[in-house]
Amino acid sequence: MVERLFQAALDFQDVCSVYIGHRLGLYEALGAAGSATPAELARRTATDERYVREWLEQQAVTGILAVENGYGLPDERQYFVPEGHVETLLQRDSVNWIIPLALQMIGSVRPLDQLLQAYRSGAGVPYADYGADMREGISLMNRAQFLTFLGSEWLPAIPDLHARLTERPSAWVADVGCGTGWSSIAIARACPKVRVDGIDLDAASIDVANANAAGAGVADRVSFAVRDAADPRLAGRYDLVTVFEALHDMAHPVDALRAIRGLLAAGGTAVIADERVADGFTAPGEDVERLMYGFSILHCLAVGREEQPSAATGAVLRPDALRAMADEAGFAGVEILPIDNDFWRFYRLTP
């Protein structure tokens, strides 16, 4: 156990160092230049040379960056991103770009004092208190897979739904819990005939989502609003309602599913993606199970308990629990979809 926690401490330091490198633009500057001395990198990023030198040395010692002239004077060493690390550290459109995970990890501990108090009181911690790191980390982590897989693999895995969205000229989609909007944007890109309404209760995320839609050139078919899915003005409007990795964070998931069922037009369907945890509790667990429990104890359970009373679901939403929620909400059927993803399980809910 001593060895395990010692290694975990080293890994935690690496995550923090990667966070520093991303937030200060150090990796991007290195990637653009090819290589740099501490003084050159500090000048390019408007940072302090002494801090940058220490960071570069740490990155080389821990094996994240490489160094030429390593035995030379400290100020003369040339640091660079190794070829095998470029995708992981610099390629934002790759599903292997891991920087967003570092943002989420730092964000998850920002309100740590509040979280400790919540553990004592049974209260929650507002999502907004986790700050921009958590919001951006979730957004950027999901962005690449939405744009890469949603139109090419996920929707085509549901042939009748895919045909309805691509062939019907007036198909309408509601993306509930849309966050910063990349799922809505990916649906619009994959299905040029549809209109998408992104719905979320976090105003900061909706502001970013509107900017993202404008930048992606789909603002004419995608709209975002701070809105409750239970708004009666939306009832019976949508051919598809999606919820991507948000159901487990909701204080009242059954009520949310009931509202989602009310959004559906005749013949409509709901697609829910949530964590790909094990079918049942097993200790010790696999890595994905460990990751989801980690996020649950630091973030998801607390966010879900901000509103009281709360179902207090947490991140570990197992298939049987989701089926029970859908059944209580009035859905007639729940199907686990044949979509391969390391972290998410996809469900189709039929009214």
Secondary structure as UniProt FT lines:
FT   HELIX           2..23
FT   TURN            24..25
FT   HELIX           26..33
FT   HELIX           38..45
FT   HELIX           49..61
FT   TURN            62..63
FT   STRAND          66..68
FT   TURN            70..71
FT   HELIX           74..76
FT   STRAND          78..80
FT   HELIX           83..85
FT   HELIX           86..90
FT   TURN            92..93
FT   TURN            95..96
FT   HELIX           99..108
FT   TURN            109..111
FT   HELIX           112..121
FT   HELIX           127..130
FT   HELIX           131..145
FT   HELIX           146..154
FT   HELIX           155..157
FT   HELIX           159..167
FT   TURN            169..170
FT   STRAND          172..176
FT   TURN            179..180
FT   HELIX           182..190
FT   TURN            192..193
FT   STRAND          195..200
FT   HELIX           203..216
FT   TURN            219..221
FT   STRAND          222..226
FT   TURN            229..230
FT   HELIX           232..234
FT   TURN            235..236
FT   STRAND          238..244
FT   HELIX           247..249
FT   HELIX           253..263
FT   STRAND          264..275
FT   HELIX           287..295
FT   HELIX           296..300
FT   HELIX           301..304
FT   HELIX           319..328
FT   TURN            329..330
FT   STRAND          333..336
FT   STRAND          344..350
//
